[in-house]
Amino acid sequence: MKNTGVGPLIVEKFISRMGQIQKDDIISWMPAPPDGISWDTFYDNLDGLSIPPNEEAVLIRLLGDVKDELFSGFRDEVRKVLRNLEIVVQYRDIYSRKMPTKEADLKWFGRHFI
């Protein structure tokens, strides 16, 4: 999630959803990683997160050897989940002014499965 504004972005409410089901994060949607594979980064609560101007927060990251079949298979499972998610971010500025809610789908992660 990138802050393209001129001041800090403060997350008031983060929602990820798949259809009618909503969660407070992305990691809760993910399958359990196989032995030897772990998440590099993830948030389990983004409410209150402050992102400085022109900075970004990596919400979830999986790193591994793409030549490793176990890793590549798990990465593809993760992408298949991500492609079905939508995210909603309610945020405010440093002066507590509510900013327009941002919504985005993560269909981009499904581009490998066309």
C-alpha positions in Angstrom: 0.0 0.0 0.0 1.6 3.3 -1.1 1.0 6.8 0.2 1.2 9.1 -2.8 0.0 12.1 -0.7 2.0 15.0 0.7 1.5 14.1 4.4 1.2 10.9 6.5 -1.6 8.4 5.7 -3.1 6.9 8.9 -5.2 3.8 8.4 -8.4 3.9 10.4 -9.9 0.6 9.0 -8.5 -2.0 6.7 -10.8 -4.6 5.3 -10.1 -7.5 2.9 -13.1 -9.3 1.5 -14.0 -12.2 -0.7 -17.7 -11.9 -1.6 -19.6 -11.2 1.6 -16.9 -12.4 3.9 -14.6 -9.7 5.4 -11.4 -9.9 7.4 -9.1 -7.3 9.0 -6.0 -8.4 7.1 -4.8 -10.4 4.2 -2.8 -13.1 6.0 -5.9 -14.7 7.4 -7.0 -15.7 3.9 -3.7 -17.5 3.2 -3.1 -21.2 3.2 -0.6 -22.5 5.8 2.9 -22.6 4.3 4.5 -26.0 3.9 7.5 -26.9 6.2 10.5 -24.8 5.3 8.6 -21.9 3.8 7.6 -18.9 5.8 6.2 -15.4 5.2 8.9 -12.7 4.9 6.4 -9.9 5.9 2.8 -9.7 6.9 0.4 -7.6 9.0 -2.3 -9.1 11.1 -3.7 -5.6 12.1 -3.3 -2.5 10.0 -5.6 -0.2 11.9 -3.6 2.7 13.2 -0.7 2.1 10.7 1.0 5.4 9.6 2.6 5.5 6.2 4.8 8.6 5.5 4.4 10.4 2.2 5.9 8.7 -0.8 6.5 5.5 1.3 4.7 2.2 1.2 3.8 -0.6 3.6 4.2 -4.1 2.3 1.1 -5.9 3.5 2.3 -9.4 2.8 5.4 -10.8 1.2 6.5 -14.4 0.4 10.2 -14.8 -0.6 11.8 -18.0 -1.8 13.6 -19.9 -4.6 11.4 -19.8 -7.7 13.2 -22.9 -8.9 12.0 -24.9 -5.9 8.9 -26.7 -6.8 7.5 -26.7 -3.3 7.9 -22.9 -3.1 6.5 -22.3 -6.6 3.5 -24.4 -5.9 2.8 -22.6 -2.6 3.3 -19.2 -4.3 0.7 -20.1 -6.9 -1.7 -21.2 -4.2 -1.2 -17.7 -2.6 -1.7 -15.9 -5.9 -5.0 -17.8 -6.5 -6.3 -16.6 -3.2 -5.1 -13.0 -3.7 -6.8 -12.7 -7.1 -10.2 -13.2 -5.4 -9.7 -10.5 -2.8 -10.8 -6.9 -2.7 -9.3 -4.4 -0.2 -10.9 -1.4 1.4 -8.9 1.2 3.2 -10.5 4.0 5.3 -7.9 6.5 6.3 -7.3 10.0 7.6 -4.6 12.6 7.4 -2.4 13.9 10.2 -5.0 16.5 11.1 -7.6 13.7 11.6 -9.5 14.7 8.4 -11.2 11.6 7.0 -10.0 11.0 3.4 -12.0 9.2 0.6 -12.2 5.5 1.1 -10.0 3.5 -1.3 -11.1 0.2 -2.8 -9.1 -2.1 -5.1 -9.4 -5.6 -6.3 -6.3 -7.9 -6.4 -7.2 -9.6 -9.7 -3.7 -8.7 -11.0 -2.4 -11.7 -9.0 -4.4 -14.0 -11.3 -2.6 -12.9 -14.4 -0.5 -16.1 -14.4 -3.6 -18.4 -14.6 -5.3 -17.1 -17.7 
